[in-house]
């Protein structure tokens, strides 16, 4: 068992990483069980594969469970589902002191966290992430949101969970594509600030993707520790520390928008393509060596991830993609900040990037 603290004063919480932890959920979640029941929000696929394990664990403690099962996929993060979820929680007479359980991937974590932040002006919630991407990234840090017609995650709030329970064994039921998409967020930590961890990724990616439990446990712990440090230093992204976590995301969100936030391109796949694009754009501007950009692309390719527009199935012009970026929620003073790189493990925030130049760069990319 590994316990990683997120130090945020009176909003501090722990992240527990343990194989089989979901089967001990009653004991592990007991400190947050105050309402005489558990309200568990999940989605159809997770309900089919993992809810039974959680139900068995909680039922053994004699605690009633109220499941709420939502549709799967990025399309669930919308106004209509948010409204129906909040109305359902109110109908169940959820209390502020109760901890709503988010059992699922990033979509469920984002949606449930946002609903918890607004129902009765703020309820507690705990995260049980069930994808690699949510375990290493979205379940930690308190960013909650839904998507808008204008872009991804544009409506939301910072609302920290009370506890995060990570059980790597739940990944065994995931398709390889989902695991690979989550791996993009793992390698991101090496690319943005830890060259040694990036080298570990190059050596161990095949084992991780193949299901090796030690490789998965190590990758999850390293990623969570890195994110916990960054969030503790810059919870609301008011400095440049937390912004580094957006490496690949400005490009990636534009790709997601162009593909309709659908299964055509998973979030992690978009981030992978976005990171490769960020490194190539950095090389074009003379910020890093072209061989660094090539090395990153080669590693993502070996992991089965897209490294550009063609692999992502995007044929739109640079101007169209830059138009998506213009709606980025981090835009300030008419400029969109980009996370660029001076080399592998040396990312930085550039707030002076001209979208027209990005559009020109994207027009040079193969379709």
KETI-993093 format. One line per 10 residues: number of its first residue (from 1); for each residue x, y, z of C-alpha. Coordinates in nm, 3 decimals. Each point is the difference from the previous one (the first is absolute). Layout:
NUM> X,Y,Z | ...
% end
This chain:
1> 0.000,0.000,0.000 | 0.124,0.347,-0.092 | -0.145,0.320,0.146 | 0.066,0.329,-0.180 | -0.112,0.320,0.175 | -0.130,0.305,-0.186 | 0.092,0.289,0.229 | -0.268,0.269,-0.031 | -0.054,0.117,0.357 | -0.355,-0.071,0.116
11> -0.074,-0.153,-0.342 | 0.283,-0.253,0.023 | -0.071,-0.363,-0.083 | 0.176,-0.328,-0.063 | 0.033,-0.213,-0.310 | 0.018,-0.370,0.081 | 0.153,-0.237,-0.257 | -0.042,-0.370,0.067 | -0.070,-0.308,-0.210 | -0.336,-0.139,0.115
21> -0.093,0.317,0.190 | -0.349,0.003,-0.151 | -0.069,-0.329,0.178 | 0.079,0.171,0.334 | -0.202,0.309,-0.081 | -0.226,-0.017,0.306 | 0.295,0.034,0.240 | 0.195,0.245,-0.216 | -0.297,0.232,-0.059 | -0.144,-0.027,0.351
31> 0.125,0.345,0.114 | -0.217,0.162,-0.269 | -0.312,-0.211,0.054 | -0.223,0.236,0.198 | -0.344,-0.022,-0.157 | -0.090,-0.362,0.073 | 0.036,-0.094,-0.368 | 0.225,0.033,-0.303 | -0.112,0.187,-0.312 | 0.213,-0.142,-0.280
41> -0.003,0.172,-0.339 | 0.143,-0.203,-0.285 | -0.054,-0.072,-0.370 | -0.129,-0.303,-0.186 | 0.331,-0.164,-0.090 | 0.151,0.047,0.345 | -0.325,-0.118,0.158 | 0.028,-0.322,-0.199 | 0.368,-0.066,0.082 | 0.071,0.153,0.342
51> -0.315,0.094,0.187 | -0.053,-0.356,0.122 | 0.338,0.001,0.175 | -0.071,0.330,0.172 | -0.354,-0.104,0.088 | 0.122,-0.323,0.159 | 0.258,0.186,0.206 | -0.240,0.265,0.126 | -0.290,-0.238,0.054 | 0.216,-0.212,0.229
61> 0.002,0.296,0.236 | -0.380,0.015,-0.004 | -0.014,0.343,-0.161 | -0.276,0.064,-0.257 | 0.111,0.103,-0.350 | -0.181,0.236,-0.236 | 0.146,-0.045,-0.351 | -0.045,0.262,-0.272 | 0.101,-0.134,-0.341 | 0.071,0.245,-0.282
71> 0.078,-0.048,-0.370 | 0.368,-0.053,-0.089 | 0.219,0.229,-0.207 | 0.113,0.361,-0.022 | -0.348,0.101,-0.117 | -0.125,-0.058,0.354 | 0.176,0.316,0.119 | -0.281,0.234,-0.102 | -0.266,0.227,0.148 | -0.284,-0.251,-0.033
81> 0.179,-0.278,0.185 | 0.124,0.244,0.264 | -0.355,0.120,0.058 | -0.141,-0.353,0.025 | 0.280,-0.106,0.236 | -0.046,0.296,0.234 | -0.377,-0.052,0.004 | 0.051,-0.366,0.083 | 0.238,0.088,0.285 | -0.252,0.250,0.137
91> -0.279,-0.257,-0.029 | 0.215,-0.234,0.209 | 0.029,0.283,0.255 | 0.378,-0.009,-0.009 | 0.158,0.182,0.291 | 0.310,0.217,-0.010 | 0.182,-0.230,0.239 | -0.064,-0.307,-0.215 | 0.274,-0.103,-0.238 | -0.127,-0.072,-0.349
101> 0.212,-0.270,-0.164 | 0.124,0.056,-0.355 | 0.071,-0.348,-0.138 | 0.134,0.032,-0.353 | 0.243,0.171,-0.231 | 0.066,0.364,-0.062 | -0.347,0.075,-0.133 | -0.173,-0.127,0.313 | 0.256,0.164,0.229 | -0.037,0.337,-0.171
111> -0.379,-0.014,-0.010 | -0.056,-0.131,0.353 | 0.254,0.242,0.143 | -0.174,0.293,-0.167 | -0.342,-0.118,0.115 | 0.136,-0.038,0.354 | 0.137,0.355,-0.015 | -0.339,0.155,-0.077 | -0.257,-0.219,0.176 | -0.093,0.174,0.325
121> 0.298,0.232,-0.064 | 0.246,-0.281,0.042 | -0.006,-0.365,0.102 | 0.290,-0.234,0.073 | 0.101,-0.261,-0.253 | 0.259,-0.274,-0.033 | 0.165,-0.128,-0.314 | 0.044,-0.364,-0.099 | 0.156,0.039,-0.345 | -0.028,-0.301,-0.230
131> 0.216,0.098,-0.299 | 0.373,0.057,-0.016 | -0.058,0.357,-0.116 | -0.224,0.083,0.294 | 0.228,-0.177,0.247 | 0.310,0.195,-0.100 | -0.159,0.334,-0.083 | -0.364,0.106,0.013 | -0.095,-0.148,0.340 | 0.266,0.214,0.171
141> -0.007,0.377,0.028 | -0.365,0.102,0.024 | -0.064,0.115,-0.358 | -0.364,-0.080,-0.078 | -0.195,0.100,-0.310 | -0.238,-0.071,-0.284 | 0.044,0.080,-0.367 | -0.174,0.278,-0.188 | -0.081,0.051,-0.366 | 0.286,0.253,0.015
151> 0.262,-0.245,0.122 | 0.121,-0.259,0.248 | -0.026,0.049,0.379 | -0.113,0.362,-0.033 | -0.260,-0.023,0.279 | 0.123,-0.128,0.333 | 0.152,0.064,0.340 | 0.296,-0.086,0.218 | -0.137,-0.250,0.252 | 0.243,-0.233,0.172
161> -0.101,-0.357,0.088 | 0.021,-0.118,0.358 | 0.187,-0.318,-0.094 | 0.125,-0.182,-0.310 | 0.010,-0.379,-0.004 | 0.209,-0.147,-0.284 | -0.010,-0.373,-0.066 | 0.224,-0.091,-0.295 | -0.173,-0.339,-0.041 | -0.308,0.168,-0.149
171> 0.211,0.074,-0.309 | -0.002,-0.370,-0.087 | -0.348,0.031,-0.151 | 0.089,0.294,-0.226 | 0.062,-0.030,-0.374 | 0.362,0.060,-0.096 | -0.102,0.318,-0.182 | -0.131,0.149,0.325 | 0.317,-0.093,0.188 | 0.216,0.151,-0.274
181> -0.205,0.321,0.012 | 0.065,0.020,0.373 | 0.368,-0.065,-0.056 | 0.021,0.331,-0.187 | -0.063,0.176,0.331 | 0.268,-0.214,0.167 | 0.274,0.087,-0.247 | -0.109,0.365,0.021 | 0.152,0.024,0.349 | 0.337,-0.104,-0.137
191> -0.022,0.235,-0.296 | -0.093,0.305,0.203 | 0.252,-0.026,0.281 | 0.167,-0.336,0.071 | 0.240,-0.130,-0.262 | 0.090,-0.305,0.211 | -0.365,-0.103,0.018 | -0.033,0.051,-0.374 | 0.291,-0.240,-0.051 | -0.175,-0.248,0.232
201> -0.308,0.032,-0.220 | 0.198,-0.075,-0.315 | 0.134,-0.316,0.164 | -0.320,-0.118,0.170 | -0.291,0.114,-0.217 | -0.045,-0.341,-0.159 | -0.019,-0.170,0.339 | -0.245,0.258,0.132 | -0.223,-0.028,-0.305 | 0.025,-0.379,0.015
211> -0.142,-0.009,0.353 | 0.311,-0.037,0.215 | -0.123,0.088,0.351 | 0.333,0.135,0.125 | 0.042,0.231,-0.298 | -0.354,0.127,0.037 | 0.034,0.057,0.374 | 0.326,0.191,-0.044 | -0.137,0.216,-0.283 | -0.313,0.084,0.198
221> 0.198,0.089,0.313 | 0.254,0.217,-0.185 | -0.276,0.181,-0.189 | -0.214,0.059,0.307 | 0.293,0.127,0.203 | 0.095,0.242,-0.277 | -0.354,0.132,-0.034 | -0.047,0.027,0.378 | 0.312,0.216,0.025 | -0.113,0.226,-0.283
231> -0.355,0.037,0.132 | 0.125,0.078,0.352 | 0.221,0.275,-0.144 | -0.264,0.151,-0.232 | -0.349,-0.130,0.074 | -0.195,0.239,-0.224 | 0.256,0.046,-0.275 | 0.070,0.360,0.096 | 0.373,-0.047,-0.056 | 0.172,-0.196,-0.274
241> 0.059,-0.318,0.203 | -0.331,-0.174,-0.063 | -0.023,0.133,-0.353 | 0.284,-0.238,-0.094 | -0.248,-0.286,0.043 | -0.167,0.130,-0.315 | 0.288,-0.120,-0.218 | -0.163,-0.123,-0.322 | -0.345,0.109,0.108 | -0.042,0.322,-0.199
251> 0.076,-0.185,-0.322 | -0.186,-0.307,0.125 | -0.321,0.179,0.094 | -0.014,0.149,-0.349 | 0.025,-0.351,-0.145 | -0.275,-0.121,0.232 | -0.224,0.289,-0.102 | 0.057,-0.078,-0.367 | -0.091,-0.366,0.056 | -0.312,0.089,0.197
261> 0.118,-0.115,0.345 | -0.071,-0.355,-0.106 | 0.158,-0.346,0.007 | 0.163,0.087,-0.331 | 0.276,0.152,0.212 | 0.030,-0.071,0.371 | 0.123,0.277,0.228 | 0.333,-0.171,0.068 | 0.051,-0.059,-0.371 | -0.061,0.369,-0.066
271> 0.248,0.092,0.274 | 0.261,-0.233,-0.153 | -0.038,0.161,-0.342 | 0.002,0.341,0.170 | 0.326,-0.071,0.181 | 0.168,-0.111,-0.321 | -0.128,0.315,-0.170 | 0.120,0.217,0.290 | 0.350,-0.145,-0.030 | 0.005,0.041,-0.379
281> -0.123,0.357,0.032 | 0.267,0.063,0.263 | 0.263,-0.138,-0.238 | -0.133,0.217,-0.283 | 0.052,0.304,0.220 | 0.350,-0.109,0.096 | -0.089,-0.068,0.362 | 0.100,-0.365,-0.001 | 0.188,-0.237,-0.224 | -0.185,-0.171,-0.284
291> 0.138,-0.330,0.127 | -0.188,0.053,0.328 | -0.325,0.045,-0.190 | 0.079,-0.310,-0.205 | 0.078,-0.201,0.311 | -0.330,0.095,0.160 | -0.195,-0.088,-0.315 | 0.179,-0.333,-0.030 | -0.082,-0.094,0.359 | -0.367,0.090,-0.039
301> -0.012,-0.199,-0.324 | 0.150,-0.303,0.177 | -0.272,0.031,0.265 | -0.268,-0.006,-0.271 | -0.090,0.365,0.042 | -0.051,0.268,-0.267 | 0.278,0.250,-0.060 | -0.172,0.249,-0.229 | -0.303,0.102,-0.202 | 0.007,-0.295,-0.238
311> 0.015,-0.257,0.281 | -0.276,0.187,0.183 | -0.223,-0.008,-0.308 | -0.015,0.379,-0.027 | 0.011,0.167,-0.341 | -0.107,0.352,0.101 | 0.207,0.301,-0.094 | 0.229,0.175,0.242 | -0.238,0.296,0.012 | -0.291,-0.222,0.103
321> 0.202,-0.167,0.275 | 0.136,0.333,0.123 | -0.361,0.118,0.011 | -0.077,-0.277,0.248 | 0.300,0.107,0.207 | -0.131,0.356,0.015 | -0.270,-0.127,0.239 | 0.256,-0.139,0.245 | -0.107,0.072,0.358 | 0.353,0.111,0.090
331> -0.008,0.283,-0.255 | 0.104,0.333,0.150 | 0.051,0.339,-0.161 | -0.097,-0.148,-0.335 | 0.286,-0.252,0.015 | -0.017,-0.376,0.051 | 0.287,-0.135,0.214 | 0.181,-0.299,-0.149 | 0.214,-0.255,0.181 | 0.315,-0.034,-0.209
341> 0.332,-0.173,0.064 | 0.369,0.080,0.008 | 0.065,-0.372,0.003 | -0.135,-0.322,0.146 | -0.074,0.063,0.367 | 0.019,0.378,-0.042 | -0.343,0.142,-0.080 | -0.097,0.362,0.053 | -0.297,0.234,-0.048 | 0.012,0.236,-0.300
351> -0.264,0.273,0.018 | 0.111,0.182,-0.314 | -0.090,-0.257,-0.266 | -0.190,0.138,-0.298 | -0.282,-0.228,-0.112 | 0.069,0.098,-0.360 | 0.349,-0.149,0.034 | -0.147,-0.317,0.151 | -0.243,-0.019,-0.293 | 0.288,0.031,-0.247
361> 0.189,-0.276,0.183 | -0.303,-0.229,-0.005 | -0.039,0.052,-0.374 | 0.346,-0.155,-0.044 | -0.108,-0.317,0.184 | -0.090,-0.309,-0.207 | -0.370,-0.077,-0.032
% end
